[in-house]
């Protein structure tokens, strides 16, 4: 079955190592989930093409367009179609990339967090709408990756090969540790659970973190370090939300982040109420139903907007 032009371009970008935006990730992951065998064929051809040699005078754009146009022409048999796809894909991919290709792991916008085990034995859980790109030569002299989105890392210890998480604005250097990292256009931060990490900015200013500490780059470009401010920062991975005598106003921020919604309170008094409660993989409806029962509240959900009304509590 012929893939649409825009999907072929997404496959090419993914195999090349180009970051995809959130909508592209969703389209690509949806297609790959339903066409895993086809994707594996593309990926294997892509990898094997590295071993072949072409002259540098190949016109990449012309080869790519020729490949797509030939897919529009009906083949006489299934085998002719397969041969055309394979041969033209090899030509296009070799011409585009003659070096080792980055390996990419990604999770779509509406997908569940997913665990990936890297070549060195390190484990990475990626949150929704996130990508991890392994740089060329990963696990040779060092272990360098690029993170787009949010990920939790359990890094295999290896003092001779430091593990480095890069993005446009910061880097995290570790030897063996457990930490959570967020890297996107609005946030660059890290929370350390075990071991030790060095958090650096573009100017090579750095802070060393110990377990229980977090750091982020402020709007002014400064590295700010403190103890964990949010004890539920890993709820996206564990499914657990725990609140100990927490004000409802503070709970709202954690609920918004966990369920990816916007919560509006009808009055300030609702935010003054304090709650001790634990949610274990609860749906948004289940969580709101339980809170409404405890605090005598009413709520409504409209898409990604939650409205909560009630008398509330005294300050």
Secondary structure, 3 states (H helix, E strand, C coil): CCCCHHHHHHHHHHHHCCCCCHHHHHHHHHHHHHCHHHHHHHHHHHHHHHHCCCCCCCCHHHHHHHHHHHHCCCCCCHHHHHHHHHHHHHHHHHHHCCCCCCEEEEECCCCCCEEEECCCCCEEEECCCEEEEECCCCCCCCEEEEEEEEEEEECCCCCCCCEEEECCCEEEEECCCEEEEEECCCCEEEEEEECEEEEEECCCCEEEEECCEEEEECCCCCEEEEECCCCCCCHHHHCEEEEEEEEHHHHHHHHHHHHCCEEEECCHHHHHCEEEEEEECCCHHHHHHHHHHHHCEEEEEECCEEEEEECCCCC
